[in-house]
Amino acid sequence: MPLVASGASRRLFLAGGIGLALAGCGPEKTEKTVGAAAEPAKPKAKNGADTITAALAGDWRSAADRARDAWRHPVESLAFWGLAPGMTVVEFWPGAGWYTDILAPYLAQTRGKLYAANLQPTDETTTRIVEAYKARLAAKPKLYGEVQVTAFGPTSGAVAPDGSADLVLFLRNLHNWMAAGIADKAFAAAFAALKPGGVLGIEEHRATPGKVQDVLAADGYVQTAFALQLAQEAGFKLAAESEINANPRDTKDHPFGVWTLPPTRLSAPRGQPPQPGFDHSKYDAIGESDRMTLKLVKPA
């Protein structure tokens, strides 16, 4: 059986899964990058979050968010994707704002621009999430700057003006879009938003290679080959892969999928009440998931 489903059959499967998730290479050189990368160049700013390191140390970040830095490696990841002062960046589905708390202050201080392509409000839950995100930004306008909140979903429009972005980020959301049947649309929207030569950065739970990909990503894991197939079908070229966010302890066979691991720590299937007495120790010892980190380029 093939490693990855063919384009036609994959699209057929994706179309059947549209309602499942929203409720909840070319001639370019490819390289492997392991370990830390240099921090983005320091811009000429007098104060505030004028470097990513300064943003990480900001007192606006919660203790819980800071504790995850050891797993998400934001300095190294953003450097790998090429974040630089003054860039225009699009963050897809920022959620509660874990990465926004780093990106927005940095871009505000360096005269950059952040587009937050949040959930497309389709019901009370998604509307509440988006409004909470907007309220968080509005509470500290000097810190976050003028973040432009747009939408991404089944019937949404452009996430940013065509050809305006230097960097687009897919941060642990590809599996959600696969479940919703909008993964192709996400890559197309990113491609449209980017300037020629712009970068798409991907951080995603990494499935064990060599199997046929579940196109709905029911366990939350995605094969690197499948992610690359989606990207290349949209027109992207692979520039580099990194092991920055790798976790070899992740066995990827957890009872409630990737969400068994921190930070979610499920003890029952999603949507069901927690199981009293569930032993989290094994999964806490693993830590957060093993993740691919990809750098893709829109050809110039």
N, C-alpha and C positions, 0 to 999 in steps of 0.2 A: 504494500500500500504506500502511497506517496507520503512524504513528510508533511507537506502542506496541501490543502485542498486546492483544486484548480480555481481560477478566477471566477468562472461561471458558476460552478457548484457552490463556491464559498458565498457568493452574493445571494444565491437562492437560500442558503441556510440563514444568512444574516437577515434577510427579509422576513423570515419566519420568527425572528427573535426580537422584533422591534419593541414589543411591549414589556420585555422582561426586566430591563435594568433601570430605567428612569425612576421607577418606583423605588426604590431603595436608594552586478553593480557596475558601475561605469568605469571610465578610465581613471577616475580619481584614486589616489593612493589610499589604501586602508591600513590602519595600524592598530595595534593593541596597546592600551595605556594602563599601567598598573600602578596603584598608589596615588600619592598626593600630586596635585598640579599647582602651578603658581597661581597666586591670587590675582584677579583682574587688576590692571594698572590703577594706581591711586590718582583720582582726578584732583584738580585744583579747587578744593573746597575748604572753607575755614572751620567749619564745625559740622556736627550732625553725623549721619551715617554715610560718610564719604568713602568708605570702603566696605566690602562685604563683611570683613571681620568686625568693623565697628557696628554694622547692622546686627550681627549675631549677638553682640554684647549689649544691645539696647534694652533698657529696662521696660520697654513696652512688650517684650516677649515673655510669655509665661514660663514658669519653671518646667512644666510638662513639655512645652515645645523645645526648650533648650536641651532637655534630656535626650531628645531624638536627634540632635546634631551628630552624635557619634554613629548613628545608623544612616542618616541621609547625606552626610558629607556635603553641605551646601557650598562651602568655599571651593572645594575641589571640583564639584560637579559644575558649578557656574563658570569656573575658569576653563574647564574642559569644553564647555559649550561656547566659550568665547565671549562671555558678557564683558562689556566695556562701558566706560562712562559715556553718557549721552545717548545711549541706544534706545530704540523703540522696541519694546518687548510685549509679547502677547502670552499671557498665562491662561491656559484652558482649565476650566472648572477648579477654581482656587479653593473651594470648600470653605472652611472656617478661616483660611488665610495664613496657613503655616508658612508657605513660601512668600506670600504677599508681604508679610511682616519684615522680610529681608529685602525683597526686590523693590517695593514701593519707596521706602525711605532712601535706599541707595540711588534709585533713579531720580527721585525728587531733588536730592542733593547734587546730582551730576547733570542736571538739565536733560534728563531722559524722559521717556513716556512709557507708562504701563497701561495696556489694555487687559482687562480682566474679563475673559469670555466665560461668564458664569453659567450656571444652569439656566435653561429656558423655562421660565415659570409656567407650569402646566397644571398645578394643583396647589392646595393649601401648603403642603410640605415644601415644595420647591420654592414657592413664593416666600415663605418664611425664611428659608435659608438665604435667599438672595437679599431680602430686606435686612437681615441681620448683618450680612457682609457689608452692605452699603452703609448701615448705621455705624459700623466699626470704623470705616474710612472717614465718615463725616465727623466723628467725634474728635479726630486729630488731623485736621486738614494740613497743618504745617508739617507734620511728620510724614504723612503719606503722599502729599502733593495731589495733583489732579488726576487721579486714576479714572480712566474711562471704562465704565462697566458696560459690557455688551452681553450677548447671550449666545450659547451654543446648544442646540438640541435638534429634534427631528424636523422642525419647520423654521428654524432660525435663519437669519440672513448672514451677511458678512460679519466676521468677528473683529475686523479692523479694516481701514481703507486698503484696497488692493495695492500691493507693492509698497507698503509703508513700513513693514517690520524688519528689524535686523535679526531678531531671535524670537522663535515661538517655542513654548515649553509644554510638553505632555508629561505631567508628573503623576504617575501611578493612577492613570485613568483609562488607559487603552482597554483594559478588560471590561470596564463599565460600558464603553461605547460598543464593544463587540456584543455584549449581552443585549444592548438596546438596538442593534442593527444600524448604528450610525458611525462605525469606525471608518468606512470609506469617506464619509462626509467630513469627518474630522481632519483627515489627511488633505482632502481637497481644500478645505477652508484654510488650513495652515499654509498650503502651497500658494493660494491666492493672496494671503496677507503678506507673505514674505517678499522682500526685494530679491531680484536676481543675485545669487551669491549668499543669500540669507540662510540661517541655520535653524533646523528643527532639532531640539534636544528632547530625548525621551528617557524617562526613568520608569521602569515597569517590572512587576513581579515576573521572574524568569522561570519558565517551565523547563522540565527535563527535556533535552533535545531528542530527536529520533522517533517521535510519535506523531500521529496525525493530530493536528490541533483541534481541540473542541472550539468551534467557531463562536460559541456563546461564553467561553471562558468561565464555566460554572464554578471552578475552584479558585478563580482569580489569577491564575497563572497563564502566561503567554509565551510561546516559543519565540526565540529571537528570529528564527527564519521566517516565521509568520509575520512578525512586526515589520521585518525588512521587505517582505512581499507586498504588504499593504503600502508601505512608503514608496517603493519603487514603481508600483502601479500608478501612484499619484504623480510621479515624475521626479521624486527625490533620488539623490545619489548618496551612498554611504561614504562618509568621510573618515570616521573612526569609531572604534568601540573601546570601552573602558571597563575595568573591573573595580572602579571606585566603590560601587555599591554592592559588591558581591558579598555573599554570606554562605560559605561552604557547609555550614552546619544545618542549613535549611534542607530537610529531606523531601519537602513538597508533597507529603502524603498525609496531611492533617485531617482530622475528622470533619472539620467545618471549613475546609479550604484554607486559603491564606489568612482568613480572618480569625483563625484559631490563634495565630501568633500575635504578639504585641504589634501595634498599640491597641487593636480592636479587642482581642482576647475573648472571642466567642466561646461559649460553653454549650451551645445548642445551635441548630440550623438558624440561619438568618430569618428574623421575623417571629421566632419562637422564644418563650421565656427562658432565662438562664437555667442551667441544671445545677441545683444545689449540690455542693460537694465536689464539683468537677475539679480535677487536679490540673492546675495550670503550670505546675513546676517544669515539666518536660518542655513545654512550648516557650515558657519564659526564658529557659536556659538557651534555647535556640536564638532568641532575639527576633528582630524584624526580618522580613523576607530577603531571600537572594534576589537581586535585581540586575537586569541589564541596564546599561547606560550607553545610549547611542547618540552619535552626532551625524545628522544628515544635512545635505546641502541642496538648495534649489539651484539648478545649473544657471550660470550667468548667460 
